[in-house]
Amino acid sequence: MTDNSWSIAVTRFGYGHRPSAAPVGSPKAWLRQQIDGYDSRPVALADLPGSQLVARQFGAFRKLRNDDEDTKRTARRALRGRLRDAIGARIELAVHTSSPFTERLVHFWANHFAISTEKPGAGPLAGSFESEVIRPNIFGRFSDMLKAVESHPAMLIYLDQAQSIGPNSRRAKAAAQRGRPRAGLNENLAREILELHTLGVRSGYTQSDVTEFAKALTGHTVPVLRRGSNAAGREGADRTYAFVARLHEPGSKTVLGTTYREEGAREAIRILDDLAANPATARHIATKLARHFSTDEPPASLVNRLEESFLKTGGNLRAVTLSLIDAPEVWQTKRQKFLTPWEWSIASLRAIDTDQFEPMQARRVMINLGQDLWKPGSPAGFDDKTSAWAAPEALHRRVEAAQTIGRLGSRHDARTLGPLLYADAWSKNSATAVARAESPAQAMALMLASPEAMWR
């Protein structure tokens, strides 16, 4: 542990200091207390609707084909309001939380299992997806989080699983008998589970594995979104998630050399459990965690430590997290992780320590900086490397954003706040620039735009 370990703890593991809520005790004890006292259902999110209500609302909207435009416009506005409320609550929670480490972990795992609001139907469900399958599982077993994620309507909609039908399923054969085109198999979810959620790229799986896994996933769907009164038969037609047997591809499936006998919903569950226990998954998860909490090119010793913990405990994420905070590699003094727009914006709002901000204004700042919430552009999630965020134009936009946030924090004296927030990383150049500012707002903007405020 170093003399500035508190600065490391609040910036590398959290979202920076809030001057009015300084943590106490030792840094590691502070992090462990957040793990032990973790609340998966924070009050700030209590009023957000669950996926059942939102998915049904979206299902009803999709059926408004012949209704007047005013009705459609009202329904569309209501769905957008669901997303706006979830974004506002997420920003408020991150800015004011007294448990920033656990919030960072929530956001890490939500980005690992990324969905995008650009996909119709997935956007309004983004808040419930995070609340229902990410937050309850960040200290549980990885296999449980994996299975919860892959059966949530947000993920099923985002990666087109809700439309996937076994080519030889009862539903497909019935359609063929009526002269309709044979329904198609969609491989998106299967591919991203293998490539992004579990094993990782270049881990040895083949196109055949993707196809066979996609067949095993058929039947896991969102019945309430399926068009037609009998589209899902009688099997949970009014539900937001169900296994619908008549959509499922019959026969055994072979994935990664293991043959899974035909047993309906259990096929995909067994495959997911085996993927969660695969050594390649342990390596993939360990590497991403190490990169997020250390450097863009994480030390092999740290990756090995986390991988070993994952394998030894059967993917117990609490144990892996404890191994992370005990690793000497993550307590190195040098700041080597460039803050993403989300991280920098939240850290800046925490730094000015004010309630006088509008969450949607904060969101507009993030959009201008290139990172809208739950909108990563691909299933791979937002990039975690410096090269993705440190281009000259991006830095210029941060300076402009610092001016906006600086005005909100002008009641503070940045000359004394800088050394408090950034400890011994606070340089003479930054201190001099802040001291020469022409106004408190300009001084705060210079502090937030300083190199010390950009790295963790």
C-alpha positions in Angstrom: 0.0 0.0 0.0 1.2 3.5 -0.8 0.8 6.8 1.0 -1.7 8.0 -1.5 -3.7 4.7 -1.4 -6.9 6.7 -0.5 -6.6 8.6 -3.8 -6.1 5.3 -5.6 -9.1 3.7 -3.9 -11.6 6.5 -4.7 -10.5 7.1 -8.3 -9.4 3.7 -9.5 -12.1 1.7 -7.7 -14.8 4.4 -7.5 -15.8 7.6 -9.2 -13.7 10.1 -7.4 -14.1 12.1 -4.2 -17.2 13.9 -3.0 -15.7 16.6 -0.7 -18.7 16.5 1.7 -18.6 12.7 2.1 -15.0 11.7 2.7 -14.6 8.0 3.3 -13.0 6.8 6.6 -11.0 3.8 7.8 -8.5 2.1 5.6 -8.9 2.0 1.8 -9.2 -1.8 1.6 -11.6 -1.9 4.5 -13.7 0.8 2.8 -13.9 -1.4 -0.3 -14.7 -4.5 1.6 -17.4 -2.7 3.5 -19.1 -1.9 0.2 -19.0 -5.5 -0.8 -20.4 -6.7 2.6 -23.1 -4.0 2.7 -24.0 -4.2 -0.9 -27.7 -3.3 -1.6 -28.8 -4.7 -5.0 -32.0 -2.7 -4.9 -31.0 0.9 -4.1 -33.7 3.3 -3.2 -32.8 5.6 -6.1 -34.1 2.9 -8.5 -37.1 1.8 -6.5 -39.7 3.6 -8.6 -38.5 2.3 -12.0 -40.9 -0.2 -13.6 -39.8 -3.8 -14.1 -39.4 -5.6 -17.4 -42.8 -7.2 -17.3 -44.6 -3.9 -17.5 -42.2 -2.3 -20.0 -42.1 -5.3 -22.4 -45.9 -5.5 -22.4 -46.1 -1.8 -23.1 -43.7 -2.3 -26.0 -45.7 -5.3 -27.2 -48.9 -3.2 -27.2 -47.1 -0.4 -29.1 -46.1 -2.8 -31.9 -49.8 -3.8 -32.4 -50.8 -0.2 -33.1 -50.5 -0.6 -36.9 -53.9 0.7 -37.8 -54.4 3.2 -35.0 -54.2 6.9 -35.6 -50.9 8.8 -35.4 -51.7 10.5 -32.2 -52.2 7.2 -30.4 -48.9 5.9 -31.8 -47.1 9.1 -30.9 -48.4 9.0 -27.3 -47.3 5.4 -26.9 -43.9 6.1 -28.4 -43.4 9.0 -26.0 -44.3 6.9 -23.1 -41.7 4.3 -24.0 -39.0 7.0 -24.5 -40.0 8.2 -21.0 -39.1 4.8 -19.5 -35.6 5.1 -20.9 -35.2 8.7 -19.8 -36.3 7.9 -16.3 -33.9 5.0 -16.1 -31.0 7.1 -17.3 -31.8 9.9 -14.9 -31.9 7.5 -12.0 -28.7 5.8 -13.0 -26.8 9.2 -13.2 -28.3 10.4 -9.9 -27.2 7.2 -8.2 -23.7 7.2 -9.5 -23.2 10.9 -8.5 -24.5 10.6 -5.0 -23.7 7.0 -4.0 -21.7 6.3 -0.9 -20.7 2.9 -2.5 -18.9 3.9 -5.7 -16.9 0.7 -5.9 -20.0 -1.5 -6.2 -21.5 1.0 -8.7 -18.4 0.7 -10.8 -18.7 -3.1 -10.7 -22.4 -2.8 -11.8 -21.4 -0.7 -14.7 -18.5 -2.9 -15.6 -20.8 -6.0 -15.8 -23.5 -4.1 -17.6 -20.9 -3.1 -20.2 -19.7 -6.7 -20.4 -23.2 -7.9 -21.2 -23.9 -4.8 -23.3 -27.3 -4.0 -24.9 -28.1 -0.9 -26.9 -31.0 1.5 -26.8 -30.7 1.8 -30.6 -32.5 -1.5 -30.9 -36.3 -1.0 -30.9 -37.7 -2.6 -27.7 -34.4 -3.0 -25.9 -34.1 0.7 -25.1 -37.0 1.0 -22.7 -35.9 -2.2 -21.0 -32.3 -1.1 -20.4 -33.0 0.1 -16.8 -34.8 -3.1 -15.8 -32.2 -5.2 -17.5 -29.5 -3.7 -15.2 -31.7 -3.8 -12.1 -33.0 -7.4 -12.6 -30.0 -9.4 -13.9 -26.8 -7.4 -13.3 -27.2 -5.8 -9.9 -28.5 -9.0 -8.1 -25.6 -11.0 -9.4 -22.3 -9.0 -9.2 -21.2 -10.9 -6.1 -22.9 -14.2 -6.9 -21.7 -16.9 -9.4 -20.9 -16.0 -12.9 -23.0 -18.8 -14.2 -26.1 -17.4 -12.5 -25.5 -14.0 -13.9 -24.9 -15.5 -17.4 -28.2 -17.4 -17.4 -30.2 -14.5 -16.0 -28.8 -12.2 -18.7 -29.4 -14.5 -21.6 -33.0 -15.0 -20.7 -33.9 -11.4 -20.1 -36.2 -9.9 -22.7 -33.8 -7.0 -23.3 -31.0 -9.3 -24.4 -33.4 -11.6 -26.3 -34.7 -8.6 -28.2 -31.4 -6.9 -28.7 -29.7 -9.9 -30.2 -32.7 -11.1 -32.2 -33.3 -14.3 -30.2 -37.0 -13.3 -29.9 -37.3 -14.0 -33.6 -35.3 -17.2 -33.8 -37.2 -20.4 -34.7 -35.9 -23.9 -35.2 -36.0 -24.8 -38.9 -37.4 -28.2 -38.0 -39.5 -27.1 -35.1 -43.3 -27.7 -34.9 -43.9 -24.1 -35.6 -41.8 -24.1 -38.7 -43.3 -27.3 -40.0 -46.8 -25.9 -39.4 -45.9 -22.8 -41.4 -44.5 -24.9 -44.2 -47.7 -26.9 -44.4 -49.7 -23.7 -44.8 -47.4 -22.6 -47.7 -45.6 -20.0 -45.7 -41.8 -19.5 -45.9 -39.9 -21.7 -43.4 -39.0 -19.7 -40.3 -35.3 -18.9 -39.8 -32.7 -19.6 -37.2 -31.0 -16.5 -35.8 -27.4 -17.0 -34.6 -26.7 -13.6 -33.1 -27.2 -14.4 -29.5 -25.3 -17.7 -29.7 -22.3 -16.0 -31.4 -22.1 -13.1 -28.9 -22.4 -15.4 -25.9 -19.4 -17.4 -27.2 -17.3 -14.4 -28.5 -18.1 -11.7 -25.9 -19.9 -13.1 -22.9 -17.9 -16.2 -22.1 -15.0 -17.7 -24.1 -13.7 -14.7 -26.0 -12.4 -14.4 -29.5 -9.9 -16.9 -30.9 -10.7 -19.4 -28.1 -11.3 -22.3 -30.4 -15.0 -22.4 -31.1 -16.2 -22.9 -34.7 -19.1 -21.8 -36.9 -20.6 -25.2 -36.3 -20.5 -24.5 -32.5 -22.4 -21.3 -33.1 -25.0 -22.9 -35.2 -25.6 -25.8 -32.9 -25.8 -23.5 -29.9 -28.3 -21.3 -31.7 -30.4 -24.4 -32.3 -30.3 -25.1 -28.5 -31.4 -21.6 -27.8 -34.5 -21.7 -29.9 -37.7 -21.6 -27.9 -36.2 -19.1 -25.5 -38.2 -16.0 -26.5 -40.4 -13.1 -25.6 -44.0 -14.3 -26.4 -45.7 -11.0 -25.8 -43.8 -9.5 -28.8 -44.7 -12.3 -31.2 -47.3 -11.2 -33.8 -50.5 -13.2 -34.3 -52.9 -14.6 -31.7 -51.4 -18.1 -31.8 -47.8 -17.1 -32.6 -46.5 -18.7 -29.4 -49.3 -21.1 -28.9 -50.6 -21.4 -25.4 -47.2 -21.5 -23.8 -46.9 -18.2 -22.0 -48.3 -16.0 -24.8 -48.8 -13.1 -22.4 -45.4 -13.3 -20.8 -42.2 -11.3 -21.4 -40.0 -14.4 -21.3 -40.9 -18.1 -21.7 -39.5 -21.3 -23.2 -41.9 -22.1 -26.1 -41.5 -25.7 -27.0 -43.1 -25.5 -30.4 -40.4 -23.0 -31.5 -37.5 -25.3 -30.4 -35.3 -27.2 -32.8 -35.6 -31.0 -32.0 -32.7 -33.4 -31.8 -29.3 -33.4 -30.0 -26.8 -30.6 -30.4 -23.0 -30.8 -30.2 -21.2 -27.7 -28.9 -17.4 -27.6 -28.2 -17.2 -31.4 -28.6 -20.0 -32.1 -26.1 -23.3 -33.6 -27.2 -26.4 -32.4 -25.4 -29.4 -34.6 -25.7 -32.7 -33.2 -26.6 -34.4 -31.9 -23.4 -36.1 -28.6 -24.3 -35.2 -25.6 -22.2 -32.5 -27.5 -20.3 -30.3 -27.8 -23.4 -29.3 -24.1 -23.4 -29.0 -24.0 -19.6 -26.6 -26.9 -19.6 -24.5 -25.3 -22.3 -24.4 -22.0 -20.5 -23.3 -23.7 -17.3 -20.5 -25.5 -19.2 -19.4 -22.3 -20.9 -19.3 -20.5 -17.5 -17.0 -23.3 -16.2 -14.7 -23.3 -19.2 -11.1 -22.1 -18.5 -11.2 -19.8 -21.6 -14.1 -18.0 -19.9 -12.1 -17.6 -16.7 -9.2 -16.1 -18.7 -11.5 -13.8 -20.7 -13.2 -12.4 -17.6 -10.0 -12.1 -15.7 -8.4 -10.2 -18.5 -11.3 -7.7 -18.8 -11.4 -7.1 -15.0 -7.6 -6.6 -14.9 -7.7 -4.2 -17.8 -10.5 -2.2 -16.2 -8.8 -1.8 -12.9 -5.1 -1.6 -13.8 -3.8 -0.7 -17.3 -4.8 -1.2 -21.0 -2.2 -4.0 -21.1 -2.7 -5.6 -17.7 0.1 -7.4 -15.9 0.1 -11.1 -16.5 0.4 -11.7 -12.8 -2.8 -9.9 -12.1 -4.7 -11.7 -14.9 -3.4 -15.0 -13.6 -4.4 -14.2 -10.0 -8.0 -13.4 -11.0 -8.2 -16.4 -13.4 -7.1 -18.7 -10.6 -9.6 -17.3 -8.2 -12.4 -17.7 -10.8 -11.5 -21.3 -11.5 -10.9 -22.2 -7.9 -14.2 -20.9 -6.7 -16.4 -22.0 -9.6 -16.8 -18.4 -10.8 -17.7 -16.9 -7.4 -17.6 -13.2 -8.3 -17.3 -12.1 -4.7 -14.2 -14.1 -4.3 -12.8 -12.8 -7.6 -13.5 -9.2 -6.5 -11.8 -9.8 -3.1 -8.8 -11.1 -5.0 -8.8 -8.0 -7.1 -8.6 -5.5 -4.2 -5.9 -7.6 -2.6 -3.8 -7.6 -5.7 -0.7 -5.4 -5.3 -0.8 -4.6 -9.1 -4.0 -2.5 -8.8 -2.4 -0.3 -6.1 0.4 1.0 -8.2 0.8 4.7 -7.8 0.9 5.7 -11.5 -2.4 6.6 -13.0 -2.7 4.6 -16.2 -6.4 4.4 -17.0 -7.9 7.2 -19.0 -11.4 8.0 -17.9 -14.2 7.3 -20.3 -16.7 10.1 -20.8 -19.1 8.4 -18.4 -16.4 8.1 -15.7 -15.1 11.6 -16.2 -18.6 13.2 -16.2 -19.6 11.3 -13.0 -16.3 12.1 -11.3 -16.6 15.8 -12.2 -20.2 16.0 -10.8 -19.0 14.3 -7.6 -16.1 16.7 -7.4 -18.3 19.8 -7.5 -20.5 18.2 -4.9 -23.8 19.8 -5.8 -27.4 18.8 -6.1 -28.0 21.6 -8.6 -27.7 19.6 -11.8 -30.1 18.0 -14.1 -29.5 14.4 -15.0 -30.5 15.0 -18.6 -28.0 17.9 -18.8 -25.4 15.5 -17.6 -26.5 13.0 -20.2 -26.2 15.6 -23.0 -22.6 16.2 -21.8 -21.9 12.5 -22.2 -23.5 12.3 -25.6 -21.3 15.2 -26.8 -18.3 13.4 -25.5 -19.3 10.2 -27.4 -20.7 7.9 -24.7 -24.5 7.9 -24.4 -25.8 5.6 -21.7 -26.6 2.0 -22.9 -25.7 2.9 -26.5 -22.3 1.4 -27.2 -22.7 0.9 -30.9 -22.1 -2.9 -30.8 -22.6 -5.9 -28.5 -18.9 -5.6 -27.5 -19.8 -2.7 -25.3 -17.9 0.6 -24.8 -14.1 0.3 -25.4 -12.0 0.3 -22.2 -8.8 1.5 -23.7 -7.3 5.0 -23.8 -7.1 5.0 -27.6 -10.8 5.0 -27.9 -11.3 8.3 -25.9 -8.1 10.4 -25.9 -8.2 11.8 -29.5 -7.5 15.6 -29.7 -11.1 16.4 -30.7 -12.4 14.4 -27.8 -10.1 16.3 -25.4 -11.2 19.6 -26.7 -14.8 18.6 -26.0 -13.9 17.7 -22.5 -12.5 21.2 -22.0 -15.8 22.6 -23.1 -17.7 20.2 -20.9 -15.5 21.2 -17.9 -16.6 24.8 -18.4 -20.2 23.8 -18.2 -19.7 21.7 -15.1 -17.3 24.3 -13.6 -20.0 26.9 -13.6 -22.1 24.6 -11.4 -19.3 24.2 -9.0 -18.1 27.8 -8.8 -19.0 28.0 -5.1 -16.0 25.8 -4.3 -12.4 27.0 -4.2 -10.6 24.9 -6.8 -7.2 26.0 -5.3 -7.9 23.9 -2.2 -10.1 21.3 -3.9 -7.4 20.2 -6.4 -5.0 18.9 -3.9 -7.8 17.2 -2.0 -9.3 15.4 -5.0 -6.0 14.3 -6.7 -3.7 14.0 -3.7 0.0 13.9 -4.5 -0.8 13.6 -8.2 -1.8 17.3 -8.2 1.0 19.0 -10.2 2.6 22.4 -9.9 1.5 23.3 -13.4 -2.2 22.5 -12.6 -2.0 24.4 -9.3 -0.5 27.4 -11.1 -3.1 27.4 -13.8 -6.0 27.2 -11.3 -4.5 30.0 -9.1 -4.3 32.3 -12.1 -7.9 31.8 -13.2 -10.0 34.9 -13.7 -13.0 33.6 -11.8 -14.1 30.7 -9.5 -15.9 29.1 -12.4 -12.9 29.2 -14.6 -10.7 27.9 -11.9 -13.1 24.9 -11.4 -13.1 24.3 -15.2 -9.3 24.3 -15.3 -9.2 21.8 -12.5 -11.7 19.5 -14.1 -9.9 19.7 -17.4 -6.5 19.1 -15.9 -4.5 15.9 -16.7 -5.0 14.8 -13.1 -8.8 14.8 -13.6 -8.5 12.6 -16.7 -6.7 9.6 -15.4 -7.3 7.1 -12.6 
